[in-house]
Amino acid sequence: MIFPCDRFTDRGIKALPCPPEIALPPEKGDGASRATYRVVTADGSTGKELRQADYFDPEQNPSGFGVRVSYRGTKTFIFMYRYNGEKRRMKIGVFGPSFGLSAAREVTRDAAEAVRKGRDPASDRKAARVRVDAVKDLATRYIEEYAKPNKRSWKKDAQILEREVIPYIGRKRIVDVTRGDIRDEVLKRIVVRGAPVRANHTLEVIRKMFNWAIQEHDLLPTNPAALLQKPGGSVPGRSRYLSPSEFKRYWAALTPELIGEKGVIAFQLLTLTAQREMEVIRARWPEIDFEDELWTIPADNAKNRHEHVVPLAPQALLLFRRLRALAQPGDEFVFQSPLTLSHMRRVFIEKRIIKIRNAAGIDDFTVHDLRRSATTYWGKLNIDPALKKRLLNHTRRGDVTAIYDRFEYLDQKREALAKWEKLLLEMVRGRAETLERVSEATVVALRAGPQ
């Protein structure tokens, strides 16, 4: 049974009635271009309850393109075609705010092109979607196939998806996820609990995940997160640094009784060298040159993928010697995990900074604030801004000179870090003796043994 109706438009599709509300077909008009649809009944005949109706584009743009309206009112774009002489129907996507007529036509044109080349587009899509029907399945593949091989921070992505996304929309089919689902079911919950930065990061991960699904696997036509604004707004850059009195309380809280001896050394090295926490934690013994008093951070451990040479001022060198004395034979990493063959994890730092924060009475204090504090006081020491960047291994992407001059400013960097060490110890007053608490026998043994 064929019915005439208005030409395809987003507004017209939205207004299409459910099958039970469809009127009897009027007389055909004057031959003007009109869309058509056919009624599909519960038992395939025309005399029973109407269950769905298929509307087809009269302009055949492309041929076989249409919309199926269910008795519940759901409108789904479809594509009818022939493959190996058989009629087939392919679901293109559900009509909605994030997937309209133009997007559906674009996907259908790709499917029609596949048919022209002798392929079955429905089978192609089914093969691509193996175990990637729901958001939770997509999250698993995104982490395993993209994040792990390409992102150092893949664990953060995995944590965000596991804690913030999957519990709320994990069972939802990826082709049915809307902008409203992401905004209302995921992001608003995070903002309401007072974590705007986390909400912004969550949106970034979701957007990247859906982009990957589209670009690499054609799993859906459009990204439902594409037009969403940052839910937490524009968060101003953090400017927190420790005052001299806070530094004194912070340093006093670094005790073996509170965070263990390796914990003390880790935080003192973070402060003295101003390097990133995971660069410190992932350091290997071959990277520490005790003779030339250098620590070389290899490119695969540096955030910007540029090798970085850090001169070791006297106290920093002493701390590495103490760690060497604590190391077990065969340890590869400076902060070797006692449970695995790898280094300590980030949680080693995260758990201890909470204890330090409480013991020192310093609120709103993060590990990165140590690095920012160092750069702030370097200004007081009149350290050249360009040298600051080299001390922090801050280089512009594509800056070829940074690859070749890593040794060129070694003396200047050594002098700057020695000045910073001296100023720091002056601020914490009287704590230098604690820093130097390494027995003479241990030092002699270290010098005699392999380094």
NUFIZA-979235 format. One record per residue (C-alpha): x, y, z. Coordinates in steps of 0.02 Angstrom, whole numbers, m for minus. Example, Ala and Ser with C-alpha at 12.3 -4.5 7.8 and 13.67 -1.06 7.14 Angstrom:
BEGIN
     east    north       up
      615     m225      390
      684      m53      357
//
This chain:
BEGIN
     east    north       up
        0        0        0
       78      165      m56
       43      336       21
       98      507      m40
      166      635       84
      275      790       90
      453      798       24
      593      744      142
      652      878      264
      710      867      445
      552      957      499
      443      844      393
      525      686      461
      501      747      638
      314      773      603
      284      601      527
      141      512      618
      147      341      698
       69      203      590
      m94      191      692
     m122      377      656
      m95      364      468
     m246      415      367
     m308      326      212
     m214      377       54
     m284      529      m32
     m295      541     m218
     m129      571     m304
     m100      752     m344
      m38      841     m498
      121      740     m513
      229      853     m406
      380      773     m324
      320      685     m167
      394      561      m46
      309      393      m27
      299      259      105
      235       83      122
      143        9      270
      208     m148      353
       79     m238      460
       98     m358      604
       73     m513      495
      131     m443      328
      m44     m416      260
     m137     m252      243
     m286     m288      353
     m208     m299      526
     m137     m174      649
       m8      m58      573
      163      m89      654
      279       20      552
      288      125      397
      433      151      276
      448      321      193
      558      334       37
      639      486      m38
      557      526     m207
      714      617     m264
      809      453     m241
      952      543     m157
     1017      410     m150
      903      276     m220
      828      165      m86
      851      293       52
      707      310      175
      641      323      352
      554      187      449
      427      246      579
      381      121      714
      214      111      801
      301      190      952
      355      339      849
      540      299      831
      607      360      664
      753      263      590
      843      301      427
      855      147      315
      934       98      149
      853      m32       35
      966     m114      m94
     1001     m275     m186
     1151     m386     m156
     1178     m546     m255
     1002     m528     m321
      922     m518     m148
      832     m370      m71
      917     m307       86
      882     m171      213
     1017      m79      309
      986       26      464
     1077      192      445
     1039      271      613
      903      341      726
      838      514      681
      870      640      818
      960      801      868
     1133      726      838
     1089      633      678
      984      721      548
      939      705      365
     1103      770      291
     1210      654      398
     1099      505      354
     1111      543      169
     1301      552      180
     1311      380      264
     1187      308      138
     1290      373       m9
     1442      281       61
     1336      123       77
     1271      144     m101
     1450      163     m162
     1495       m1      m74
     1351      m87     m165
     1411      m16     m331
     1582      m92     m298
     1505     m263     m262
     1511     m259      m72
     1373     m283       55
     1375     m126      166
     1270     m205      302
     1392     m351      318
     1539     m232      316
     1465     m133      460
     1421     m289      557
     1599     m353      543
     1667     m184      601
     1550     m183      749
     1599     m350      821
     1587     m326     1009
     1574     m137      987
     1387     m115      999
     1380      m34     1172
     1478      112     1243
     1567       m3     1366
     1628     m110     1220
     1690       44     1128
     1780      103     1285
     1872      m62     1299
     1929      m58     1118
     1977      126     1127
     2091       94     1276
     2169      m65     1206
     2188      m13     1025
     2221      175     1037
     2254      242     1212
     2380      112     1272
     2491      120     1117
     2482      309     1096
     2451      396     1263
     2559      399     1418
     2404      451     1514
     2300      303     1454
     2268      249     1632
     2184      415     1667
     2074      389     1514
     2031      215     1573
     1989      277     1747
     1877      415     1680
     1782      295     1568
     1767      165     1705
     1708      284     1841
     1620      426     1752
     1550      357     1589
     1515      169     1591
     1406      168     1749
     1284      290     1666
     1285      258     1478
     1394      102     1464
     1251      m12     1409
     1183      112     1283
     1213       71     1100
     1343      189     1028
     1232      233      879
     1094      286      999
     1200      399     1111
     1144      579     1099
     1219      744     1149
     1092      752     1290
     1146      582     1357
     1326      641     1374
     1279      812     1443
     1143      760     1565
     1188      582     1615
     1377      604     1628
     1444      781     1632
     1312      866     1740
     1336      736     1876
     1521      779     1886
     1491      968     1888
     1357      951     2023
     1477      861     2139
     1598     1007     2122
     1729      940     2000
     1726     1056     1848
     1903     1012     1790
     1861      827     1797
     1704      861     1695
     1808      950     1562
     1931      805     1555
     1789      680     1542
     1716      772     1393
     1888      771     1308
     1903      583     1331
     1726      549     1269
     1750      660     1117
     1916      577     1075
     1841      403     1095
     1698      438      975
     1815      525      851
     1923      369      852
     1770      259      823
     1723      364      672
     1895      393      595
     1965      219      619
     1815      104      610
     1664      199      540
     1562      136      687
     1444      286      686
     1411      433      570
     1434      581      687
     1511      620      855
     1376      656      985
     1504      750     1091
     1565      861      949
     1465     1019      988
     1464     1010     1177
     1545     1154     1271
     1660     1128     1419
     1540     1087     1562
     1659     1158     1692
     1688     1318     1594
     1859     1392     1564
     1961     1346     1717
     2099     1474     1747
     2277     1411     1747
     2340     1361     1918
     2463     1482     1997
     2487     1401     2168
     2663     1398     2239
     2731     1372     2415
     2782     1520     2520
     2943     1509     2623
     2844     1467     2781
     2746     1333     2687
     2907     1260     2620
     2973     1247     2797
     2817     1153     2856
     2818     1045     2700
     3000      996     2723
     2974      960     2908
     2833      839     2862
     2950      735     2754
     2992      603     2884
     3019      414     2864
     2891      384     3001
     2757      470     2897
     2796      419     2718
     2943      298     2726
     3124      333     2680
     3096      312     2493
     2946      427     2505
     3053      561     2587
     3186      545     2452
     3057      548     2313
     2980      712     2371
     3149      791     2405
     3206      746     2229
     3046      815     2155
     3080      979     2245
     3267      991     2211
     3264      943     2027
     3092     1015     1982
     3061      870     1863
     2893      787     1832
     2835      655     1956
     2828      509     1835
     2996      556     1760
     3068      536     1935
     2974      376     1974
     3018      295     1807
     3205      336     1818
     3321      188     1785
     3492      162     1862
     3588      169     1695
     3520      347     1675
     3609      406     1834
     3791      454     1803
     3871      468     1974
     4042      512     1904
     3985      660     1799
     3841      699     1919
     3707      692     1785
     3534      617     1767
     3482      587     1587
     3294      572     1560
     3273      475     1397
     3150      529     1265
     3032      385     1301
     3016      442     1481
     3001      629     1445
     2829      705     1422
     2881      799     1265
     2980      650     1195
     3143      749     1203
     3293      681     1297
     3334      792     1446
     3497      803     1544
     3480      860     1725
     3639      910     1819
     3633      845     1998
     3672      973     2132
     3761      902     2287
     3606      860     2389
     3513      782     2243
     3665      675     2204
     3673      621     2385
     3491      565     2378
     3523      457     2226
     3672      379     2316
     3561      337     2463
     3434      256     2348
     3575      155     2271
     3620       92     2443
     3439       40     2472
     3423      m48     2303
     3422     m237     2287
     3537     m328     2166
     3458     m332     1995
     3344     m181     2023
     3319      m90     1858
     3225       61     1923
     3278      191     2051
     3106      174     2132
     3086      m12     2103
     2919      m88     2150
     2935     m226     2281
     2788     m317     2200
     2830     m311     2015
     2978     m300     1897
     2930     m120     1855
     2939       48     1944
     2824      116     2079
     2656      178     2018
     2583      352     2030
     2485      299     2184
     2652      292     2277
     2657      482     2263
     2471      514     2277
     2450      424     2444
     2599      511     2521
     2555      687     2470
     2390      671     2563
     2487      629     2722
     2609      771     2691
     2468      894     2661
     2385      847     2825
     2545      845     2927
     2605     1012     2858
     2434     1095     2870
     2444     1152     2689
     2279     1148     2595
     2257     1147     2406
     2433     1083     2374
     2478      965     2230
     2636      878     2172
     2647      993     2020
     2649     1142     2139
     2826     1091     2186
     2882     1113     2006
     2788     1278     1992
     2863     1338     2158
     3038     1304     2096
     3011     1405     1937
     2937     1547     2040
     3091     1557     2152
     3206     1542     2002
     3140     1714     1956
     3202     1777     2123
     3372     1703     2080
     3371     1800     1914
     3380     1641     1812
     3355     1680     1628
     3181     1631     1563
     3258     1535     1418
     3364     1436     1540
     3208     1401     1646
     3130     1316     1496
     3283     1208     1474
     3283     1161     1657
     3102     1108     1643
     3125     1025     1473
     2996     1142     1399
     3024     1146     1212
     2910     1196     1071
     2853     1055      959
     2962     1054      805
     3105     1147      891
     3248     1050      811
     3384     1147      903
     3323     1077     1068
     3375      903     1012
     3555      954      978
     3594     1080     1114
     3545      975     1265
     3727      977     1325
     3764     1155     1270
     3690     1238     1426
     3747     1105     1549
     3856     1222     1653
     3722     1355     1662
     3592     1227     1715
     3709     1156     1847
     3740     1329     1919
     3554     1370     1921
     3505     1208     2010
     3646     1234     2137
     3577     1408     2174
     3401     1338     2192
     3462     1202     2311
     3551     1331     2419
     3398     1445     2426
     3282     1300     2467
     3391     1241     2611
     3400     1418     2676
     3210     1429     2674
     3186     1268     2770
     3325     1318     2893
     3411     1179     2987
     3342     1042     2876
     3502     1024     2776
     3574      910     2909
     3426      793     2889
     3453      790     2702
     3634      740     2727
     3594      596     2845
     3693      465     2750
     3827      370     2844
     4007      392     2792
     4025      204     2781
     3883      195     2655
     3962      328     2546
     4131      241     2552
     4049       76     2505
     3957      157     2361
     4116      232     2292
     4203       65     2304
     4062      m34     2223
     3990      m28     2047
     3893      128     2002
//
